[in-house]
Amino acid sequence: MFKKIVSFSETIVLYLHKLLILSKMKEKLKYCQNINIENCSFSFDRVYVFHNEQITVHQQNTWELSYVITGGGHRMIGDKIETFSAGEVILIPPNIPHCWTFDEKFTDSKGKIESITIEISSKFLEKCKNTFPELSETILMLQNTVNAIAFSGETLQKIQQILISMVTQNMLERLAAFILLFDLISQKKDSNSVGSFVVNDDNVNKLKRVELYVMNHFPHEIRLEDVARFAGLGKSGFCIFFRKMTGKTFFAFLTEYRIKSACQMLQITDLSVSEICFSCGFQDLPYFNRTFKKTKGMTPTDFRRLMSV
C-alpha cells in the first residue's frame, strides 16, 4: 500500500509538515473540553491515565480516530451504549456526542488505561482534497461517513500497527503514516456502525440520559426514585415513560445491561463468577446464575468455557 502513494507522498508530507508546525498543537487533548484545530492538520494524542481521569461526555467539530490499547468498560457514541474492550479502533464523525467509561477491573497493574486519539479538522480535509487530486476520492469517501464505525479483521490490525508506530515517530514520519490511515479508514472495509447522530427530541434525549445513568451506576444499587429524579420525572411518570420508549420496564432493561456486562467480564477477565456477579450489581449469586441462564441459555461457567473455545 505504501508504494501506491510514494510517488506523491513527498509533496504531501512537506505540505502537511508546514501546517503542523504552524498549528502548535497541544500535548494533552483529553483534558480540553473545547478543542479547536481548525487551523491545524491533525493532532496526535497518546494518553496514559488512571481509569477515572478520562474526559466525560463530549462532542467536537473534528473527526476523531480512537484506539483503546489498554482498558475496557462501556462507551456511549451517539444513540448507542455498548461494552468495549482493549484493541478496538473507532472513527467518529464530527458533532456526535461520545464518551468511554473505563472499569477499574480492566486496567493495567498500575490501575491505568492507555489510548491513542487522532483528531482531524474538516477544513484540513477540504484543503487536502482541493490541493492533491490523488487524495480527493479517498477524502470524499471519508467525508461521506455519517455514522461512527468500529474496525475489525485485517483492517483493524493494519490501523493498530500504524497508530502504535506513530508513538515513536518524528513529525515527518508521523505525517507519512497519517496519509496511510486515510486509505484504510475511508474504505471502511471490515467495519460496522457503532453510533449515529442523536435525534433532537426531548424524549430521546431524556432516555439517553437514563442510559448514561445506568452506564455509570450499574455496579451499585439503583433505586427507581433516584433514576426517575435524574430524568426529571416522578416514579409513576418515569415508569410509563420508560415502557413507552423501550417496550420494557426499567428494571428489565437494567438486568439486561448487567448481564451484558457480566458476559464481557467472563470473556476478558479471570474474575470468578461470584466476583463478576457482585461487580455487575447483582446482590445474590443464585439469582445471578438463574437470571444469566434464563437470558443466555447457559450458566456463566458454560458461557465462559464456550467463549474460550
C-alpha positions as YAML, in Angstrom:
chain: A
units: angstrom
residues:
- id: 1
  name: MET
  ca: [0.00, 0.00, 0.00]
- id: 2
  name: PHE
  ca: [2.90, 2.37, 0.77]
- id: 3
  name: LYS
  ca: [4.28, 2.03, -2.77]
- id: 4
  name: LYS
  ca: [0.89, 3.07, -4.06]
- id: 5
  name: ILE
  ca: [1.29, 6.64, -2.73]
- id: 6
  name: VAL
  ca: [5.05, 7.10, -2.54]
- id: 7
  name: SER
  ca: [5.15, 8.92, -5.88]
- id: 8
  name: PHE
  ca: [3.36, 11.94, -4.42]
- id: 9
  name: SER
  ca: [3.94, 11.44, -0.68]
- id: 10
  name: GLU
  ca: [6.95, 13.79, -0.50]
- id: 11
  name: THR
  ca: [4.89, 16.73, -1.73]
- id: 12
  name: ILE
  ca: [2.03, 15.90, 0.59]
- id: 13
  name: VAL
  ca: [4.28, 15.37, 3.59]
- id: 14
  name: LEU
  ca: [6.06, 18.70, 3.12]
- id: 15
  name: TYR
  ca: [2.72, 20.49, 2.86]
- id: 16
  name: LEU
  ca: [1.30, 18.74, 5.92]
- id: 17
  name: HIS
  ca: [4.52, 19.29, 7.85]
- id: 18
  name: LYS
  ca: [4.26, 23.03, 7.29]
- id: 19
  name: LEU
  ca: [0.67, 23.04, 8.51]
- id: 20
  name: LEU
  ca: [1.59, 21.01, 11.57]
- id: 21
  name: ILE
  ca: [4.40, 23.39, 12.59]
- id: 22
  name: LEU
  ca: [2.06, 26.34, 12.29]
- id: 23
  name: SER
  ca: [-0.59, 24.61, 14.37]
- id: 24
  name: LYS
  ca: [1.43, 24.45, 17.63]
- id: 25
  name: MET
  ca: [-0.76, 21.54, 18.64]
- id: 26
  name: LYS
  ca: [-1.41, 20.84, 22.32]
- id: 27
  name: GLU
  ca: [0.05, 17.80, 24.03]
- id: 28
  name: LYS
  ca: [-2.92, 16.84, 26.20]
- id: 29
  name: LEU
  ca: [-6.15, 16.92, 24.26]
- id: 30
  name: LYS
  ca: [-8.06, 14.66, 26.62]
- id: 31
  name: TYR
  ca: [-8.35, 17.39, 29.20]
- id: 32
  name: CYS
  ca: [-9.52, 20.13, 26.81]
- id: 33
  name: GLN
  ca: [-13.30, 20.27, 26.52]
- id: 34
  name: ASN
  ca: [-13.17, 22.77, 23.66]
- id: 35
  name: ILE
  ca: [-10.64, 21.53, 21.15]
- id: 36
  name: ASN
  ca: [-10.09, 23.79, 18.16]
- id: 37
  name: ILE
  ca: [-7.76, 22.51, 15.46]
- id: 38
  name: GLU
  ca: [-9.44, 24.20, 12.53]
- id: 39
  name: ASN
  ca: [-6.13, 25.78, 11.56]
- id: 40
  name: CYS
  ca: [-4.15, 22.57, 12.07]
- id: 41
  name: SER
  ca: [-3.53, 19.46, 10.02]
- id: 42
  name: PHE
  ca: [-4.24, 16.88, 12.72]
- id: 43
  name: SER
  ca: [-3.47, 16.18, 16.35]
- id: 44
  name: PHE
  ca: [-1.96, 13.00, 17.78]
- id: 45
  name: ASP
  ca: [-2.56, 12.26, 21.46]
- id: 46
  name: ARG
  ca: [-1.28, 9.25, 23.39]
- id: 47
  name: VAL
  ca: [-2.97, 9.08, 26.80]
- id: 48
  name: TYR
  ca: [-1.88, 7.03, 29.80]
- id: 49
  name: VAL
  ca: [-4.04, 7.92, 32.80]
- id: 50
  name: PHE
  ca: [-6.00, 6.38, 35.65]
- id: 51
  name: HIS
  ca: [-9.29, 4.84, 34.56]
- id: 52
  name: ASN
  ca: [-11.43, 7.61, 36.07]
- id: 53
  name: GLU
  ca: [-9.47, 10.50, 34.56]
- id: 54
  name: GLN
  ca: [-10.89, 10.24, 31.07]
- id: 55
  name: ILE
  ca: [-12.94, 13.11, 29.70]
- id: 56
  name: THR
  ca: [-16.71, 12.72, 30.19]
- id: 57
  name: VAL
  ca: [-19.41, 13.02, 27.52]
- id: 58
  name: HIS
  ca: [-18.30, 15.49, 24.86]
- id: 59
  name: GLN
  ca: [-18.50, 16.27, 21.18]
- id: 60
  name: GLN
  ca: [-16.40, 18.36, 18.83]
- id: 61
  name: ASN
  ca: [-16.45, 19.61, 15.25]
- id: 62
  name: THR
  ca: [-13.47, 17.43, 14.30]
- id: 63
  name: TRP
  ca: [-13.12, 13.84, 13.13]
- id: 64
  name: GLU
  ca: [-11.82, 11.50, 15.82]
- id: 65
  name: LEU
  ca: [-9.99, 8.18, 15.45]
- id: 66
  name: SER
  ca: [-9.60, 6.42, 18.82]
- id: 67
  name: TYR
  ca: [-7.62, 3.29, 19.65]
- id: 68
  name: VAL
  ca: [-8.02, 1.70, 23.09]
- id: 69
  name: ILE
  ca: [-4.72, -0.02, 23.85]
- id: 70
  name: THR
  ca: [-5.44, -0.96, 27.47]
- id: 71
  name: GLY
  ca: [-8.82, -0.84, 29.17]
- id: 72
  name: GLY
  ca: [-12.43, -1.93, 28.92]
- id: 73
  name: GLY
  ca: [-15.86, -0.90, 30.06]
- id: 74
  name: HIS
  ca: [-18.79, 0.85, 28.41]
- id: 75
  name: ARG
  ca: [-18.93, 3.53, 25.76]
- id: 76
  name: MET
  ca: [-21.63, 5.85, 24.52]
- id: 77
  name: ILE
  ca: [-21.48, 7.07, 20.94]
- id: 78
  name: GLY
  ca: [-24.48, 8.98, 19.66]
- id: 79
  name: ASP
  ca: [-27.54, 6.78, 20.03]
- id: 80
  name: LYS
  ca: [-25.73, 3.62, 21.20]
- id: 81
  name: ILE
  ca: [-24.30, 2.43, 24.51]
- id: 82
  name: GLU
  ca: [-22.21, -0.75, 24.27]
- id: 83
  name: THR
  ca: [-19.43, -2.58, 26.05]
- id: 84
  name: PHE
  ca: [-15.88, -2.30, 24.72]
- id: 85
  name: SER
  ca: [-12.54, -3.95, 25.35]
- id: 86
  name: ALA
  ca: [-8.88, -3.34, 24.57]
- id: 87
  name: GLY
  ca: [-7.92, -3.28, 20.91]
- id: 88
  name: GLU
  ca: [-10.90, -1.50, 19.41]
- id: 89
  name: VAL
  ca: [-10.43, 1.33, 16.93]
- id: 90
  name: ILE
  ca: [-13.35, 3.65, 16.24]
- id: 91
  name: LEU
  ca: [-13.83, 6.52, 13.79]
- id: 92
  name: ILE
  ca: [-16.28, 9.21, 14.95]
- id: 93
  name: PRO
  ca: [-17.55, 11.90, 12.55]
- id: 94
  name: PRO
  ca: [-17.90, 15.48, 13.82]
- id: 95
  name: ASN
  ca: [-20.61, 16.53, 16.28]
- id: 96
  name: ILE
  ca: [-21.56, 13.08, 17.58]
- id: 97
  name: PRO
  ca: [-21.54, 13.05, 21.42]
- id: 98
  name: HIS
  ca: [-19.43, 10.25, 22.89]
- id: 99
  name: CYS
  ca: [-17.55, 9.03, 25.93]
- id: 100
  name: TRP
  ca: [-15.70, 5.97, 27.20]
- id: 101
  name: THR
  ca: [-16.32, 4.85, 30.80]
- id: 102
  name: PHE
  ca: [-13.46, 2.60, 31.89]
- id: 103
  name: ASP
  ca: [-13.88, -0.11, 34.51]
- id: 104
  name: GLU
  ca: [-11.03, -0.33, 37.01]
- id: 105
  name: LYS
  ca: [-11.00, -4.14, 36.60]
- id: 106
  name: PHE
  ca: [-9.73, -3.76, 33.04]
- id: 107
  name: THR
  ca: [-6.74, -1.54, 33.78]
- id: 108
  name: ASP
  ca: [-3.05, -2.43, 33.88]
- id: 109
  name: SER
  ca: [-1.08, -3.26, 37.01]
- id: 110
  name: LYS
  ca: [-0.91, 0.44, 37.92]
- id: 111
  name: GLY
  ca: [-4.65, 0.98, 37.55]
- id: 112
  name: LYS
  ca: [-4.20, 2.94, 34.33]
- id: 113
  name: ILE
  ca: [-5.63, 2.79, 30.82]
- id: 114
  name: GLU
  ca: [-3.91, 3.70, 27.58]
- id: 115
  name: SER
  ca: [-5.31, 5.05, 24.33]
- id: 116
  name: ILE
  ca: [-4.34, 6.91, 21.19]
- id: 117
  name: THR
  ca: [-6.55, 9.59, 19.66]
- id: 118
  name: ILE
  ca: [-6.15, 11.40, 16.37]
- id: 119
  name: GLU
  ca: [-8.32, 14.42, 15.60]
- id: 120
  name: ILE
  ca: [-8.70, 15.80, 12.09]
- id: 121
  name: SER
  ca: [-10.37, 19.09, 11.17]
- id: 122
  name: SER
  ca: [-12.91, 19.19, 8.35]
- id: 123
  name: LYS
  ca: [-11.16, 22.27, 6.99]
- id: 124
  name: PHE
  ca: [-7.92, 20.31, 6.66]
- id: 125
  name: LEU
  ca: [-9.66, 17.50, 4.76]
- id: 126
  name: GLU
  ca: [-11.14, 20.03, 2.36]
- id: 127
  name: LYS
  ca: [-7.73, 21.64, 1.82]
- id: 128
  name: CYS
  ca: [-6.16, 18.27, 1.05]
- id: 129
  name: LYS
  ca: [-8.95, 17.34, -1.35]
- id: 130
  name: ASN
  ca: [-8.57, 20.60, -3.26]
- id: 131
  name: THR
  ca: [-4.75, 20.57, -3.23]
- id: 132
  name: PHE
  ca: [-3.96, 16.93, -4.01]
- id: 133
  name: PRO
  ca: [-6.08, 15.30, -6.74]
- id: 134
  name: GLU
  ca: [-4.63, 11.91, -5.79]
- id: 135
  name: LEU
  ca: [-6.35, 12.16, -2.39]
- id: 136
  name: SER
  ca: [-9.67, 13.65, -3.47]
- id: 137
  name: GLU
  ca: [-11.53, 10.36, -3.97]
- id: 138
  name: THR
  ca: [-10.24, 8.92, -0.71]
- id: 139
  name: ILE
  ca: [-11.17, 12.01, 1.29]
- id: 140
  name: LEU
  ca: [-14.60, 12.20, -0.36]
- id: 141
  name: MET
  ca: [-15.33, 8.65, 0.81]
- id: 142
  name: LEU
  ca: [-14.33, 9.66, 4.33]
- id: 143
  name: GLN
  ca: [-16.46, 12.80, 4.24]
- id: 144
  name: ASN
  ca: [-19.49, 10.71, 3.25]
- id: 145
  name: THR
  ca: [-19.23, 8.77, 6.52]
- id: 146
  name: VAL
  ca: [-22.20, 9.72, 8.71]
- id: 147
  name: ASN
  ca: [-22.09, 7.07, 11.47]
- id: 148
  name: ALA
  ca: [-19.35, 6.17, 13.92]
- id: 149
  name: ILE
  ca: [-17.70, 2.93, 12.81]
- id: 150
  name: ALA
  ca: [-15.58, 0.26, 14.50]
- id: 151
  name: PHE
  ca: [-13.00, -1.67, 12.51]
- id: 152
  name: SER
  ca: [-12.26, -5.38, 12.61]
- id: 153
  name: GLY
  ca: [-10.22, -8.07, 10.90]
- id: 154
  name: GLU
  ca: [-7.19, -7.25, 8.76]
- id: 155
  name: THR
  ca: [-8.13, -3.56, 8.53]
- id: 156
  name: LEU
  ca: [-8.15, -3.27, 12.33]
- id: 157
  name: GLN
  ca: [-4.72, -4.89, 12.57]
- id: 158
  name: LYS
  ca: [-3.23, -2.54, 9.98]
- id: 159
  name: ILE
  ca: [-4.66, 0.55, 11.70]
- id: 160
  name: GLN
  ca: [-3.37, -0.64, 15.09]
- id: 161
  name: GLN
  ca: [0.12, -1.16, 13.67]
- id: 162
  name: ILE
  ca: [0.23, 2.30, 12.12]
- id: 163
  name: LEU
  ca: [-1.04, 4.03, 15.27]
- id: 164
  name: ILE
  ca: [1.46, 2.21, 17.50]
- id: 165
  name: SER
  ca: [4.32, 3.07, 15.14]
- id: 166
  name: MET
  ca: [3.33, 6.76, 15.27]
- id: 167
  name: VAL
  ca: [4.06, 6.90, 19.02]
- id: 168
  name: THR
  ca: [7.83, 6.85, 18.45]
- id: 169
  name: GLN
  ca: [7.93, 8.65, 15.10]
- id: 170
  name: ASN
  ca: [9.08, 12.19, 14.47]
- id: 171
  name: MET
  ca: [6.72, 14.72, 12.87]
- id: 172
  name: LEU
  ca: [7.65, 13.91, 9.28]
- id: 173
  name: GLU
  ca: [7.31, 10.15, 9.78]
- id: 174
  name: ARG
  ca: [4.04, 10.63, 11.61]
- id: 175
  name: LEU
  ca: [2.62, 12.67, 8.74]
- id: 176
  name: ALA
  ca: [3.53, 9.99, 6.23]
- id: 177
  name: ALA
  ca: [1.88, 7.36, 8.44]
- id: 178
  name: PHE
  ca: [-1.16, 9.59, 8.76]
- id: 179
  name: ILE
  ca: [-1.61, 9.51, 4.98]
- id: 180
  name: LEU
  ca: [-1.67, 5.72, 5.06]
- id: 181
  name: LEU
  ca: [-4.50, 5.87, 7.59]
- id: 182
  name: PHE
  ca: [-6.59, 7.87, 5.10]
- id: 183
  name: ASP
  ca: [-6.85, 4.96, 2.71]
- id: 184
  name: LEU
  ca: [-7.66, 2.43, 5.42]
- id: 185
  name: ILE
  ca: [-10.36, 4.34, 7.28]
- id: 186
  name: SER
  ca: [-12.02, 5.83, 4.20]
- id: 187
  name: GLN
  ca: [-12.52, 2.44, 2.54]
- id: 188
  name: LYS
  ca: [-14.48, 1.31, 5.62]
- id: 189
  name: LYS
  ca: [-13.62, -2.34, 4.98]
- id: 190
  name: ASP
  ca: [-14.20, -4.73, 7.90]
- id: 191
  name: SER
  ca: [-16.30, -2.15, 9.72]
- id: 192
  name: ASN
  ca: [-19.69, -1.80, 11.37]
- id: 193
  name: SER
  ca: [-21.74, 1.09, 12.72]
- id: 194
  name: VAL
  ca: [-21.45, 1.76, 16.47]
- id: 195
  name: GLY
  ca: [-23.39, 5.01, 16.78]
- id: 196
  name: SER
  ca: [-25.38, 7.65, 14.92]
- id: 197
  name: PHE
  ca: [-26.38, 11.25, 15.46]
- id: 198
  name: VAL
  ca: [-28.73, 11.75, 18.39]
- id: 199
  name: VAL
  ca: [-32.15, 12.87, 17.26]
- id: 200
  name: ASN
  ca: [-33.03, 16.31, 18.64]
- id: 201
  name: ASP
  ca: [-36.08, 15.07, 20.52]
- id: 202
  name: ASP
  ca: [-36.76, 15.70, 24.21]
- id: 203
  name: ASN
  ca: [-37.92, 12.15, 24.92]
- id: 204
  name: VAL
  ca: [-34.99, 10.58, 23.07]
- id: 205
  name: ASN
  ca: [-32.53, 12.83, 24.88]
- id: 206
  name: LYS
  ca: [-34.17, 12.04, 28.21]
- id: 207
  name: LEU
  ca: [-33.86, 8.31, 27.51]
- id: 208
  name: LYS
  ca: [-30.21, 8.81, 26.61]
- id: 209
  name: ARG
  ca: [-29.61, 10.47, 29.99]
- id: 210
  name: VAL
  ca: [-31.19, 7.46, 31.71]
- id: 211
  name: GLU
  ca: [-28.91, 5.09, 29.76]
- id: 212
  name: LEU
  ca: [-25.88, 7.16, 30.77]
- id: 213
  name: TYR
  ca: [-27.00, 6.99, 34.39]
- id: 214
  name: VAL
  ca: [-27.18, 3.20, 34.16]
- id: 215
  name: MET
  ca: [-23.78, 3.03, 32.46]
- id: 216
  name: ASN
  ca: [-22.18, 4.89, 35.36]
- id: 217
  name: HIS
  ca: [-24.10, 3.32, 38.26]
- id: 218
  name: PHE
  ca: [-24.97, -0.28, 37.28]
- id: 219
  name: PRO
  ca: [-22.36, -1.88, 39.60]
- id: 220
  name: HIS
  ca: [-24.20, -0.34, 42.57]
- id: 221
  name: GLU
  ca: [-27.75, -0.37, 43.83]
- id: 222
  name: ILE
  ca: [-30.04, 1.74, 41.64]
- id: 223
  name: ARG
  ca: [-33.29, 2.87, 43.16]
- id: 224
  name: LEU
  ca: [-36.23, 3.74, 40.96]
- id: 225
  name: GLU
  ca: [-36.75, 7.10, 42.65]
- id: 226
  name: ASP
  ca: [-33.11, 8.07, 42.02]
- id: 227
  name: VAL
  ca: [-33.14, 7.38, 38.29]
- id: 228
  name: ALA
  ca: [-36.61, 8.94, 37.96]
- id: 229
  name: ARG
  ca: [-35.35, 12.07, 39.68]
- id: 230
  name: PHE
  ca: [-32.32, 12.11, 37.37]
- id: 231
  name: ALA
  ca: [-34.70, 12.02, 34.39]
- id: 232
  name: GLY
  ca: [-36.74, 14.84, 35.88]
- id: 233
  name: LEU
  ca: [-39.86, 12.72, 36.41]
- id: 234
  name: GLY
  ca: [-41.86, 11.23, 39.25]
- id: 235
  name: LYS
  ca: [-41.71, 7.46, 39.82]
- id: 236
  name: SER
  ca: [-45.01, 6.62, 38.15]
- id: 237
  name: GLY
  ca: [-44.43, 9.05, 35.29]
- id: 238
  name: PHE
  ca: [-40.96, 7.65, 34.73]
- id: 239
  name: CYS
  ca: [-42.25, 4.05, 34.59]
- id: 240
  name: ILE
  ca: [-44.85, 5.00, 31.99]
- id: 241
  name: PHE
  ca: [-42.28, 6.99, 30.00]
- id: 242
  name: PHE
  ca: [-39.65, 4.25, 30.01]
- id: 243
  name: ARG
  ca: [-42.04, 1.46, 28.97]
- id: 244
  name: LYS
  ca: [-43.44, 3.63, 26.19]
- id: 245
  name: MET
  ca: [-39.96, 4.43, 24.87]
- id: 246
  name: THR
  ca: [-38.40, 0.94, 25.16]
- id: 247
  name: GLY
  ca: [-41.26, -1.54, 25.43]
- id: 248
  name: LYS
  ca: [-39.88, -2.89, 28.70]
- id: 249
  name: THR
  ca: [-39.67, -1.94, 32.36]
- id: 250
  name: PHE
  ca: [-36.66, -0.05, 33.65]
- id: 251
  name: PHE
  ca: [-35.54, -2.95, 35.84]
- id: 252
  name: ALA
  ca: [-35.79, -5.37, 32.90]
- id: 253
  name: PHE
  ca: [-33.50, -3.02, 30.98]
- id: 254
  name: LEU
  ca: [-31.14, -2.74, 33.95]
- id: 255
  name: THR
  ca: [-30.93, -6.52, 34.32]
- id: 256
  name: GLU
  ca: [-30.16, -6.95, 30.60]
- id: 257
  name: TYR
  ca: [-27.44, -4.33, 30.87]
- id: 258
  name: ARG
  ca: [-25.88, -6.06, 33.85]
- id: 259
  name: ILE
  ca: [-25.95, -9.43, 32.08]
- id: 260
  name: LYS
  ca: [-24.20, -7.90, 29.05]
- id: 261
  name: SER
  ca: [-21.53, -6.51, 31.37]
- id: 262
  name: ALA
  ca: [-21.15, -9.92, 33.02]
- id: 263
  name: CYS
  ca: [-20.67, -11.52, 29.60]
- id: 264
  name: GLN
  ca: [-17.85, -9.12, 28.85]
- id: 265
  name: MET
  ca: [-16.14, -9.82, 32.17]
- id: 266
  name: LEU
  ca: [-16.47, -13.57, 31.67]
- id: 267
  name: GLN
  ca: [-14.71, -13.26, 28.33]
- id: 268
  name: ILE
  ca: [-11.84, -10.91, 29.10]
- id: 269
  name: THR
  ca: [-11.10, -11.32, 32.84]
- id: 270
  name: ASP
  ca: [-10.10, -14.13, 35.17]
- id: 271
  name: LEU
  ca: [-12.51, -12.99, 37.88]
- id: 272
  name: SER
  ca: [-14.60, -15.72, 39.48]
- id: 273
  name: VAL
  ca: [-18.30, -15.97, 38.72]
- id: 274
  name: SER
  ca: [-19.02, -14.74, 42.23]
- id: 275
  name: GLU
  ca: [-16.80, -11.68, 41.80]
- id: 276
  name: ILE
  ca: [-18.41, -10.88, 38.47]
- id: 277
  name: CYS
  ca: [-21.87, -11.27, 39.99]
- id: 278
  name: PHE
  ca: [-21.30, -8.54, 42.57]
- id: 279
  name: SER
  ca: [-19.22, -6.37, 40.22]
- id: 280
  name: CYS
  ca: [-22.22, -6.11, 37.89]
- id: 281
  name: GLY
  ca: [-24.63, -5.02, 40.59]
- id: 282
  name: PHE
  ca: [-26.26, -8.34, 41.49]
- id: 283
  name: GLN
  ca: [-26.63, -8.87, 45.22]
- id: 284
  name: ASP
  ca: [-27.32, -12.61, 45.22]
- id: 285
  name: LEU
  ca: [-25.24, -15.29, 43.45]
- id: 286
  name: PRO
  ca: [-28.03, -17.89, 42.96]
- id: 287
  name: TYR
  ca: [-30.29, -15.18, 41.49]
- id: 288
  name: PHE
  ca: [-27.48, -14.08, 39.17]
- id: 289
  name: ASN
  ca: [-26.94, -17.66, 37.97]
- id: 290
  name: ARG
  ca: [-30.68, -18.16, 37.34]
- id: 291
  name: THR
  ca: [-31.02, -14.86, 35.53]
- id: 292
  name: PHE
  ca: [-27.93, -15.46, 33.42]
- id: 293
  name: LYS
  ca: [-29.12, -18.92, 32.36]
- id: 294
  name: LYS
  ca: [-32.60, -17.61, 31.55]
- id: 295
  name: THR
  ca: [-31.10, -14.84, 29.40]
- id: 296
  name: LYS
  ca: [-28.23, -16.66, 27.69]
- id: 297
  name: GLY
  ca: [-29.49, -20.25, 27.77]
- id: 298
  name: MET
  ca: [-26.49, -21.47, 29.76]
- id: 299
  name: THR
  ca: [-24.72, -20.91, 33.06]
- id: 300
  name: PRO
  ca: [-21.98, -18.28, 33.44]
- id: 301
  name: THR
  ca: [-19.37, -21.04, 33.70]
- id: 302
  name: ASP
  ca: [-20.59, -22.70, 30.49]
- id: 303
  name: PHE
  ca: [-20.63, -19.31, 28.74]
- id: 304
  name: ARG
  ca: [-17.01, -18.65, 29.73]
- id: 305
  name: ARG
  ca: [-15.97, -22.12, 28.56]
- id: 306
  name: LEU
  ca: [-17.75, -21.66, 25.24]
- id: 307
  name: MET
  ca: [-16.19, -18.23, 24.63]
- id: 308
  name: SER
  ca: [-12.71, -19.50, 25.46]
- id: 309
  name: VAL
  ca: [-13.11, -22.21, 22.82]
...
